[in-house]
Amino acid sequence: MLRTLFLVGLMAMSGVFLLQVAFGLFGWFVALMLWLLGLALEILIVGACVYFVIQIVSPSTAKRITDSFSGSSGS
C-alpha cells in the first residue's frame, strides 16, 4: 500500500517535471499553435456569418456554395 502511494507520487512528480521541460523547450511552438487555432476560429466565425447572410439574401447561391463543397452535382 505504501509502495503504491510512493509510486503514484513519483509518477505525478515526473509528469510535472516532463511538462515543465516540454513547455520550456517547446513553449513557442505551443503558443504558435494556440495562436493559429484562434485565427482559424475567427475565420470560421466570419465565414459562417457571411454564409448565413448569403443564405438569407440569395438561397440559390448558398445552395451552389454548399454543392461545390459537398461534391454533389447541382443538377
C-alpha positions in Angstrom: 0.0 0.0 0.0 2.7 2.4 1.0 4.8 1.4 -2.1 1.8 2.2 -4.3 1.4 5.6 -2.8 5.1 6.3 -3.4 4.9 5.2 -7.0 1.8 7.4 -7.7 3.6 10.3 -6.2 6.8 9.6 -8.2 4.8 9.3 -11.4 3.0 12.6 -10.6 6.2 14.4 -9.9 7.9 13.0 -13.1 4.9 14.1 -15.1 5.1 17.6 -13.8 8.8 17.7 -14.5 8.3 16.5 -18.0 5.6 19.1 -18.6 7.9 21.8 -17.4 10.6 20.5 -19.8 8.2 20.2 -22.7 6.8 23.7 -22.3 10.2 25.1 -21.6 11.6 23.7 -24.8 8.5 23.9 -27.0 6.7 26.8 -25.4 7.0 28.9 -28.5 5.5 26.1 -30.6 2.6 25.6 -28.2 2.0 29.4 -28.3 2.1 29.4 -32.1 -0.4 26.5 -32.4 -2.8 28.2 -30.0 -2.5 31.5 -32.0 -3.2 29.6 -35.2 -6.2 27.9 -33.6 -7.6 31.3 -32.6 -7.0 32.6 -36.1 -8.8 29.6 -37.6 -11.7 30.0 -35.2 -12.0 33.7 -36.2 -12.0 32.8 -39.9 -14.6 30.1 -39.2 -16.9 32.5 -37.4 -16.6 35.2 -40.2 -17.2 32.6 -42.9 -20.3 31.3 -41.1 -21.7 34.8 -40.8 -21.1 35.5 -44.5 -22.7 32.2 -45.5 -25.7 33.0 -43.2 -26.2 36.4 -44.9 -25.8 34.8 -48.4 -28.3 32.1 -47.4 -30.9 34.8 -46.4 -30.2 37.1 -49.4 -29.8 34.5 -52.1 -30.7 30.9 -51.3 -29.7 29.6 -54.7 -26.2 31.0 -54.3 -25.9 29.4 -50.9 -27.0 26.0 -52.4 -24.4 26.3 -55.1 -21.7 27.0 -52.5 -22.9 24.0 -50.4 -22.9 21.8 -53.5 -19.4 22.9 -54.5 -18.0 21.9 -51.1 -20.1 18.7 -50.8 -19.2 17.5 -54.2 -22.7 16.7 -55.3 -23.7 17.7 -58.8 -26.1 20.7 -58.6 -28.4 19.4 -61.4 
